[in-house]
Amino acid sequence: MAKMFKGKNILFGVTGSIAVYKVIDVIRALVQEGANVSVIMTEASCKFITPLCIESTTGCKVFTDMFKDTFSHIELARKADLFVIAPATANIINKSANGIADDLLSTALLVYRGPLIFAPAMNWRMYENPVTQKNLQYLKTLGAKTVGPEPGLLACGEEGLGRMSEPDKIIEHIRSALTQQDMLNERVLVTAGPTREHIDPIRFISNRSSGKMGYAIARAAARRGAEVTLISGPTYLKIYDNIKLIEINSSDEMYNAVMENLSYATMLIMAAAVADYKPVKTFTEKIHKSNNFIIEFTQTKDILYEVGHLSKRPFVVGFSAETGPKVDRAKEKLFKKNIDMIVFNDISKSNSGFDVDTNEVVIIDRLEQKELPLMSKEEVAMEILNRAMQLKNF
Ligand SMILES: Cc1cc2nc3c(=O)[nH]c(=O)nc-3n(C[C@H](O)[C@H](O)[C@H](O)COP(=O)(O)O)c2cc1C
């Protein structure tokens, strides 16, 4: 696992909501990714879950009493790189917007300067109350970020906007908050996953692409502040609402989606495994069993080639998946398709390429060729974006 939070001090405030049981997963994930987490629990939160439970499940020190550890309110806030309040009650939101400092958490909030995330959780009436809304808006104008709340069934039995976001979504927001925002001016179009070329309504030709590499690139660009649109073939992967998702099936649909969104993009990264061939004819009804059924194929449109040769185009990154160490073929593609960068990967290796969480790639551009060791797809995504940004700003 990539240690994204290595060396980062995260101060985690826990308040009195029934959603408190979800935060153990959040804190554990932060610790696993290398963060030093200190937890402040309010008196009300201790009625829902004990400090002992949080300490023993996460290994993090929990602070509850401002008068027990002298100056803890200053020291904890001073050393924090990020302050997360999850769950955030109506009470802590309304208190902190008004500078009230009457316990350890609210006092540390007043001391703190830096990125701040609230994950509100409350009954929908409390959330939609104009007082809460006004205070939340005010906190946002001061730079605070919010994640959620989500609509759905609330603990009180009512339906509405007030559920705390799920741990993975909160963690993704934390990653963004701790990532350097060097892509704020970029609009990145990413393609990912396989395409399906239908033979009849039931059968299709596809490939082993899981979409993991493209999704990792989309997430990494979004974390760095870019506006991201992901055009994805069928996958089982999840994406958050900070990325616009366009779902497609066939290579023709992929082509259309790329062309329709191209003029808006400053960068196109084509990580999808788009089929090179499609059946000449797609039957509208199921084909019944017979002897020697022969399918005739025709070439699909070469999206990279077409985009590469447009007179006005964004910065273009392609992928070249090969069976074997055929870096030269990838290099040839870079020039033939007239693109800016190409990422070569040897999919014949068991821990690289399709459907695994790691990849071993060579990043090739017109100036250099960089061989990277085996690393997680998250790390590969960061390396690709680093080089693309370097070349763009050259
Ligand atoms: C069972 C129960 C569930 C509660 N859930 C929430 C909640 O989800 N959100 C909220 O804002 N308040 C909730 N409250 C009310 C808060 O616990 C109360 O406002 C408290 O003073 C918050 O203190 P704190 O912000 O210092 O933790 C709940 C109270 C009870 C008894």
The ligand as an ORCA input file, in Angstrom:
! r2SCAN-3c Opt
* xyz 0 1
  C     -28.891      9.215     20.090
  C     -28.408     10.585     19.737
  C     -27.907     10.790     18.469
  C     -27.454     12.055     18.095
  N     -26.974     12.226     16.830
  C     -26.590     13.448     16.461
  C     -26.103     13.653     15.164
  O     -25.988     12.721     14.336
  N     -25.734     14.902     14.801
  C     -25.833     15.960     15.663
  O     -25.517     17.084     15.252
  N     -26.266     15.775     16.901
  C     -26.648     14.570     17.345
  N     -27.090     14.386     18.624
  C     -27.083     15.534     19.534
  C     -25.666     15.838     20.000
  O     -25.091     14.694     20.622
  C     -25.679     17.028     20.958
  O     -26.056     18.177     20.227
  C     -24.359     17.247     21.647
  O     -24.459     18.365     22.485
  C     -23.226     17.425     20.666
  O     -22.039     17.726     21.363
  P     -20.635     17.813     20.640
  O     -20.812     18.567     19.389
  O     -19.775     18.535     21.621
  O     -20.174     16.414     20.447
  C     -27.523     13.130     19.021
  C     -27.999     12.884     20.303
  C     -28.441     11.640     20.646
  C     -28.972     11.425     22.047
*
